[in-house]
Amino acid sequence: MAKLRFVGFLFLVNFASCLYINTTSNGTETENASEESEANGEEIGGNFQGDMILSPSQIYSLFSMSRNGLIDERYRWPKNSDGIVEVAYKFEVGDFTLSEKETIRKAMDEIESVSCIKFVHSDDALMKIYDGMGCASAVGMQTDRQYVSLNSQYCIKSGKIIHELLHALGFYHMQNAYDRDDYIKINFDNIEKGFESNFARYRNSEVSYFDTGYDYGSVMHYSPYGFSKNGLKTIEPIKEAKDSDKAQQMGQREGMSDGDVKRLNNMYQCSSKINQNE
């Protein structure tokens, strides 16, 4: 019963945030955002863990099972007969300048260049990219309307766009992985009140590394200062952990890491001919 109440609470929070993000536009509500939020954009939308719009079943699965990419194939985009995963999208009418659309398209190109994913513009697409409250996305393919929010003030940067597009393709956050305590320490005393649940660990059978390991440099990893209330680190590496020397990359939003590329290709079983940055 306690678990059901917890899941119900998370659902209400997430549902309310979805309504909120879909009723705002042009970033007008972000004027009072802190400099940290302004730099991030993933923290200001009020969604689950900052930037994920989840269905009730996805929320339940995360905390009754889970790692970093969805195992459940219902949320994966299908392949066509040529082995290409076509992701249809459209822009909200009136949102984004031509230059901003070109930046979004270049981020899509970066994903396409290392995988079997192809983003296809279509007026009939269910996935709509719009200028919303912050940076946010549904996780995996949805069966009805699907939104990717890219606030034009904070989110039109290649790595941030890629982060949200990888959510849309089925990636969750790296720092919430089931075994993350072997690699990072969460400083809960430094987390802004009310956001502690953003650092909850997933449980370990709904989401997978897809034959890769914990990745400090993943574009899906929080910054060391994510949701900090006092300017101190909320995430620190475990010094004895494997690859802890790469921990300075945590929170990077330059682009996909080698691990991100491998996870994406393994998740969608892309051809071995695809360049995986090896």
N, C-alpha and C positions, 0 to 999 in steps of 0.2 A: 504493500500500500504506500509506503514511504517513497519507493522508487517511482510509482505512478504519479504521486504528487509532484516529485522533482521533475519528471519528464513533462508533466502538465504545465509546471511553471516555466520551464524552458520554452515550451511551445508558445505560451502566451507572450513571452518576451519576444521571441522570434517573429510571431505573427504580427504583433504590434509594430515591430521595426519594419517589416515588409510593407505594411500599410503606410508607414511614415515615409519610407524612402520613395514610394511610388506616388506620393502626393507633393513632393518638393521638386524644385527645378532651379537651374541656373546658379546654384550655390548660395542663394541669398541668406540661408540660415547659418552659414559657416563663418560669419563675420567675427564672432567671439571665440573662434577656435584658438587654442594655444599654439605656440610656435612649433611644438613637437607634433601636434596633430596636423598642423599646416604642412609640415614637412612630410608627414606620413600619408594622410588622406584615407588610410584604411581604418582609422580609429574614430572617425567622426560621423559615421552613418547610423550608429545605434543598432547594428545588426549582430547576429550571433558571432562571437569572437571578433567583432569589429566589422567584418566585411563579407560574411557568408549568409546567404538567404537559404534556409533549410526547410524541407518539408517535415511534418511531424514524425514520419517513419524514419527519416534520416537522423533526426535528433535522438530518437529512441535507440537506433542502431549504434550510434557513436558511444553511448554510455551503457550499453548492454553488451557491446562487443568492441573493435577497431584497430590504423597506422597512418600512411600518407596518401595513397591513391585508392579510389573505390574498387572493391572486389566485385560488388554487385553489378552485373552486366546490364541490368535494366537502366542504369544511369549513364551508360556509355553510348556515345554516338555511333551509329552503324557504319559499316564499310559498304562501298558500292562494289560492283562486279570487278573493278580494276584494283581493289584493295586500298582505295583511298577513303579516308574518313571525311565526309563533307559536312561542314558545320555552316548552316545557313544563318545569316544575320541581316539585320537592317538597322538603320539609324532612326532615332526619333526625328520626325519632321521638324525642322527649325533649330535642332540642336547641333552644335559644333560648326566651326568654320571649316573651310576647305583644307587649311593647313592642319587643323586638329584631326580631321578625318584621315589625312595622309599619314600623320603620326600613328594613329590607331592601325591603319593598314600596314605600315612598316613593322609594327609589333607582331601582327598576324604573319607577315612574311617571314619574320625570324623563326616563329614556331614551325611554319611550313617547311623552311629550309632544312630542318633537322628531323623531320618526322613524316608520317603519311597523312597528316592533318591538312585539310584545305578549307579555308574560310571562303564562303561563297555569298556574295551580296544578293539578296532576294527580297522583293517587296512582300512576299508571302511568308517570310521567315517568322518563326515563333520567338526567336531570340532577338530582343530589341536592345540596342546599345543607346543609352541616353545620358544626358547631363543631369545627374541627380545630386543627392546630398553629399556623398563621398564616393570612395571606391568600394564597390560591392558587387557580388555575383551569386546567383544560385550555383549549387555544386552538382556537376554532372548534367546530362540531358534531362529536361523536364518534358512531361507529356502535354502540357498546355503552355500558357504564356511563360516566357523566361526573360529575365532582365539582367543586364550588365550595366551598372551605374559607374560612369567615369566623370566625376566632377571636373569641369573644364579648368578650374583654378588649381586644383591639387593633383589631378590624376593623369593628365595627358603627358606622361613620360613613359618611355618604352618599357622599362622594367615593371612599373606599376600596372600598366595595361596587360603585360604578359602574366603577371600575378593573377589578375582577375580572369583572364582567359583560361588559365590553367585550372582555376576553380570551376569554370564552366565546363571544362573537359573532364573534371572529376577529381581534382587534387584538393586535399585538405591541408591544414597547416602542419609544418614539420615539427615545431616545438611541442605539440600536443601528443606526439607519438607515444605508444604504450611504454616503450623502454627509454623514454627521453631522460629519466633520472639517472641513467648510466652515462649521460653525455652533458647534461646541463643541470644547474641548480636554479630553482625558481625562488626569488626573494619576495615572498608574499607580503611582507611588511612594507614594501615599496610600491605595491600596486594600488592604483586609484580605487577607492572604495566603490563597491558595486560591480567591479570588473574582474574579480578574482576567478569567476567561473570561466573566463577566457583562457585560463591557464590549466584547466582540468585536463587530465590525461584521457585519451580515448582508450577503450579496451580493445583487445587484440585479435579480432577476426573479421571485421567489416572493411578495414582499410589496410593496404599493404605497401611495403617498400618496393615491391616488384623486383626482387633479386638485387636490390641496391641497399646500402646501409644508411645510417643516420647522416644527414648532410647539413653541416653548419652553413655552407654557402648556398643552400637552396634559395631560390627566389620566393619560396613559400615559407621561409623562416621569419619569425618576428625579429625586430631590432632588440638589442640588449636593453633598451630603454622603453620598450613597448608598454603603454598604459601606466607609465611611472607617475606617481603623485608628487614626487619630491626631487626629480632630476637624477635619482640614483638608479642603478641597474636593477631591472626586474629579472633579467636572465644572465647567468654567468656560466661559462664552460666548466666542466669537471676536468681539472688539469691532467688527471691520469687517463682520461678517456682517449680512445683511438681518434686520431685526426684532430685533437684539440688545438693543434697549432694552426688550424684553419678557422678557429672560432672568431677571428677578427672580421670574417666575412658575414657574420650573422646580420640579417636584416638588409643585405644588399639588394638593390632594385635596379641593377644594371642590365640583367638579363638572366637567362636560364643557366644553371650550373651544369657541368657534365652529368651529375647525378640526376638532375631534372630531365635532361634529354633522354637518358637511359630509362628512367621510370616511365616517361610518356610513351616511348617506343615499345617497352615491354608491356605496358598496360593495354595498348592497342594492337600489339603483335604486328608492328610494322615490319616490313621486309628488312632482311639483314643487309640489304644494299643501301638502306638509309644511313646517311652520315650520322654517327652517334658521338662525334667529337672524341673518338678514341685515338 
